């Protein structure tokens, strides 16, 4: 199944399954400031391998029911996302080179960088309120913190799991009195052997009264 032409899938595919026929449904809980939490469901499906029109090379395709398609490749270096496309876009958009989802070796201490944005952090009074519009590409450093973690979610208890922590800061002009402040962004993800992403915790707290912070948790409800 490996794109490199090997007789078996790379090790990373056991932590992040790529072949067609898988489906993951997550319970998503989002909190913004002091507001009541919002709850929704998100489903991801694997569609198999196909030629990516950007470079005429095969890539594994995933689709979210939020209307976004992702293309990934697996090799000895890890699992990389190479392109994405929303339903509002005509063609896939290439990701920066070596945008890893998981990087080998799958061992404590392995680090890599990928861009993120502030999905939840918002201004109180300015428009647009979302920080993501002014800061669409924030570098985040990821590190594997554990390789034999266990995690409990609605779908059950899973182990062994990789625990991956992402850390970043975004420097934002708050107001004429406070000036610029660094706002922390944190992501903790659990990838469990044979299943893939089982849980994700995203935290974007506010350190200023002029900003609204938030958090989001994805927990696996069912999978196949």
C-alpha positions as a printed NumPy array, in Angstrom:
array([[  0.   ,   0.   ,   0.   ],
       [  2.963,   2.348,   0.338],
       [  3.255,   5.078,  -2.263],
       [  6.998,   4.475,  -2.423],
       [  6.294,   1.081,  -3.969],
       [  7.122,  -1.056,  -0.926],
       [  5.214,  -4.239,  -0.239],
       [  3.732,  -2.893,   2.988],
       [  2.627,   0.483,   4.355],
       [  5.153,   2.698,   6.169],
       [  5.112,   2.565,   9.975],
       [  3.345,   5.921,  10.158],
       [  0.24 ,   4.482,   8.469],
       [ -0.441,   2.379,  11.569],
       [ -0.763,   5.619,  13.601],
       [ -2.568,   7.459,  10.778],
       [ -4.504,   4.985,   8.538],
       [ -4.656,   6.079,   4.906],
       [ -6.29 ,   3.307,   2.882],
       [ -9.876,   3.629,   1.601],
       [-12.879,   2.607,   3.673],
       [-12.152,   4.176,   7.056],
       [-14.543,   6.581,   8.753],
       [-14.134,   8.545,  11.99 ],
       [-16.927,  10.461,  13.734],
       [-15.956,  12.948,  16.427],
       [-17.893,  14.824,  19.079],
       [-16.703,  18.435,  18.916],
       [-17.086,  20.768,  21.905],
       [-16.168,  24.441,  21.424],
       [-16.037,  27.073,  24.165],
       [-15.67 ,  30.795,  23.522],
       [-15.111,  33.129,  26.444],
       [-17.895,  32.816,  29.017],
       [-20.449,  31.574,  26.493],
       [-22.115,  28.185,  26.838],
       [-20.242,  25.422,  24.984],
       [-21.327,  24.513,  21.468],
       [-21.498,  20.85 ,  20.487],
       [-21.493,  19.355,  17.016],
       [-20.366,  16.265,  15.118],
       [-17.6  ,  15.903,  12.526],
       [-17.008,  12.917,  10.221],
       [-13.852,  12.159,   8.197],
       [-13.58 ,   9.473,   5.502],
       [-10.666,   7.965,   3.602],
       [-11.268,   7.751,  -0.153],
       [ -8.165,   5.859,  -1.236],
       [ -5.235,   6.706,  -3.507],
       [ -5.584,   8.782,  -6.677],
       [ -3.391,  10.95 ,  -8.883],
       [ -3.097,  14.491,  -7.558],
       [ -3.473,  16.922, -10.454],
       [ -0.936,  19.353,  -8.967],
       [  2.045,  17.105,  -9.656],
       [  0.586,  14.017, -11.371],
       [  1.708,  11.827,  -8.457],
       [ -0.465,   9.505,  -6.322],
       [ -1.701,  10.7  ,  -2.936],
       [ -4.107,   9.393,  -0.325],
       [ -7.346,  11.379,  -0.158],
       [ -9.488,  12.21 ,   2.874],
       [-12.74 ,  14.129,   3.023],
       [-14.38 ,  15.959,   5.915],
       [-18.145,  16.401,   6.017],
       [-17.412,  20.099,   6.597],
       [-16.608,  20.201,   2.86 ],
       [-12.809,  19.959,   2.787],
       [-10.656,  17.405,   0.953],
       [ -7.084,  16.594,   1.99 ],
       [ -4.311,  14.75 ,   0.133],
       [ -1.532,  12.993,   2.051],
       [  1.59 ,  10.955,   1.338],
       [  3.473,   8.494,   3.518],
       [  7.141,   7.58 ,   3.342],
       [ 10.078,   6.877,   5.626],
       [ 10.005,  10.508,   6.78 ],
       [  6.445,  10.347,   8.09 ],
       [  2.926,  11.377,   7.077],
       [  2.765,  14.606,   5.054],
       [ -0.231,  16.659,   3.964],
       [  0.476,  17.841,   0.429],
       [ -2.727,  19.639,  -0.648],
       [ -6.245,  20.62 ,   0.388],
       [ -9.405,  21.901,  -1.276],
       [-12.681,  23.227,   0.069],
       [-15.925,  22.914,  -1.847],
       [-15.615,  26.645,  -2.628],
       [-12.33 ,  26.122,  -4.49 ],
       [-12.072,  24.86 ,  -8.048],
       [ -8.731,  23.063,  -7.634],
       [ -6.539,  21.694,  -4.836],
       [ -4.084,  24.113,  -3.226],
       [ -0.579,  22.81 ,  -2.54 ],
       [  0.714,  22.837,   1.028],
       [  4.238,  24.013,   1.846],
       [  6.863,  21.348,   1.294],
       [  7.296,  18.903,   4.176],
       [  4.094,  19.828,   6.012],
       [  4.06 ,  16.849,   8.354],
       [  1.07 ,  15.537,  10.249],
       [  3.326,  13.007,  11.979],
       [  7.084,  12.891,  11.55 ],
       [  9.35 ,   9.889,  11.926],
       [ 10.941,   8.53 ,  13.955],
       [  7.851,   7.898,  16.09 ],
       [  9.76 ,   8.382,  19.309],
       [  9.684,  10.735,  22.282],
       [ 11.403,  14.003,  21.388],
       [ 10.798,  14.021,  17.616],
       [  9.938,  17.596,  16.558],
       [  8.714,  19.344,  13.425],
       [  7.042,  22.59 ,  12.383],
       [  3.866,  23.31 ,  10.455],
       [  1.736,  26.418,  10.03 ],
       [ -1.502,  26.911,  11.907],
       [ -3.801,  29.842,  12.595],
       [ -5.879,  31.181,  15.491],
       [ -9.129,  29.282,  15.014],
       [-10.808,  30.539,  18.193],
       [ -9.093,  33.746,  19.356],
       [-11.156,  36.858,  18.543],
       [-11.091,  40.609,  19.09 ],
       [-13.787,  42.146,  21.275],
       [-14.661,  45.209,  19.239],
       [-12.841,  45.278,  15.891],
       [-13.952,  43.858,  12.557],
       [-13.265,  41.247,  11.416],
       [-13.175,  39.789,  14.903],
       [-11.313,  36.598,  13.985],
       [ -7.524,  36.763,  14.376],
       [ -7.144,  34.169,  11.613],
       [ -7.84 ,  36.801,   8.955],
       [ -4.8  ,  38.89 ,   9.895],
       [ -2.582,  35.927,  10.906],
       [ -3.349,  33.044,   8.508],
       [ -0.004,  31.221,   8.804],
       [  1.476,  30.954,  12.317],
       [  4.445,  28.571,  12.793],
       [  3.724,  25.89 ,  15.387],
       [  6.299,  23.466,  16.774],
       [  5.102,  19.903,  17.356],
       [  6.773,  17.309,  19.571],
       [  6.001,  13.67 ,  20.343],
       [  5.686,  13.59 ,  24.144],
       [  4.706,   9.933,  24.624],
       [  4.514,   6.765,  22.534],
       [  2.511,   4.458,  24.83 ],
       [ -0.222,   6.741,  26.157],
       [ -3.78 ,   5.56 ,  26.836],
       [ -6.838,   7.728,  26.197],
       [-10.515,   7.338,  27.084],
       [-13.131,   8.777,  24.7  ],
       [-16.802,   7.968,  23.932],
       [-15.684,   5.295,  21.436],
       [-13.757,   3.483,  24.186],
       [-10.279,   3.222,  25.641],
       [ -7.328,   3.173,  23.229],
       [ -3.659,   2.29 ,  23.703],
       [ -0.869,   2.578,  22.722],
       [ -1.127,   6.148,  21.503],
       [  1.305,   8.814,  20.406],
       [  0.738,  12.058,  22.312],
       [  1.772,  15.067,  20.243],
       [  1.919,  18.607,  21.632],
       [  1.916,  21.681,  19.424],
       [  3.02 ,  25.068,  20.786],
       [  2.959,  28.506,  19.169],
       [  2.507,  32.178,  19.943],
       [  0.899,  34.889,  17.886],
       [  1.902,  38.513,  18.491],
       [ -1.156,  40.766,  18.269],
       [ -1.655,  44.52 ,  18.601],
       [ -4.281,  44.703,  21.349],
       [ -4.824,  48.435,  21.846],
       [ -2.973,  51.755,  22.183],
       [ -2.373,  51.184,  25.907],
       [ -1.328,  47.524,  25.941],
       [  0.446,  47.56 ,  22.591],
       [  1.498,  44.138,  21.305],
       [  1.033,  40.966,  23.31 ],
       [  1.988,  37.341,  22.696],
       [ -0.988,  35.017,  22.746],
       [ -0.301,  31.285,  23.279],
       [ -1.774,  28.601,  21.024],
       [ -1.608,  24.973,  22.173],
       [ -2.697,  21.711,  20.599],
       [ -2.521,  18.218,  22.129],
       [ -3.331,  15.254,  19.859],
       [ -3.53 ,  11.51 ,  20.495],
       [ -2.88 ,   9.128,  17.574],
       [ -3.555,   5.503,  18.496],
       [ -2.164,   2.468,  16.714],
       [ -4.484,   1.075,  14.077],
       [ -7.083,   3.822,  14.6  ],
       [ -5.52 ,   7.227,  13.977],
       [ -6.592,  10.465,  15.637],
       [ -8.657,   9.644,  18.725],
       [ -8.626,  12.942,  20.624],
       [ -7.562,  16.549,  20.091],
       [ -7.491,  19.434,  22.562],
       [ -6.991,  22.975,  21.248],
       [ -6.446,  25.905,  23.618],
       [ -6.268,  29.59 ,  22.643],
       [ -6.563,  31.575,  25.898],
       [ -6.719,  35.338,  26.003],
       [ -4.243,  37.373,  28.046],
       [ -6.07 ,  40.65 ,  27.342],
       [ -9.557,  41.992,  28.162],
       [ -9.741,  43.149,  24.534],
       [ -9.564,  39.56 ,  23.247],
       [-11.843,  36.55 ,  23.621],
       [-10.127,  33.201,  24.029],
       [-11.52 ,  29.763,  23.419],
       [-10.985,  26.016,  23.422],
       [-12.044,  23.065,  21.295],
       [-12.041,  19.328,  22.017],
       [-12.534,  16.518,  19.49 ],
       [-13.287,  13.061,  20.904],
       [-13.801,   9.944,  18.82 ],
       [-17.376,   8.64 ,  18.993],
       [-17.169,   5.859,  16.402],
       [-14.849,   4.549,  13.674],
       [-14.405,   1.786,  11.173]])
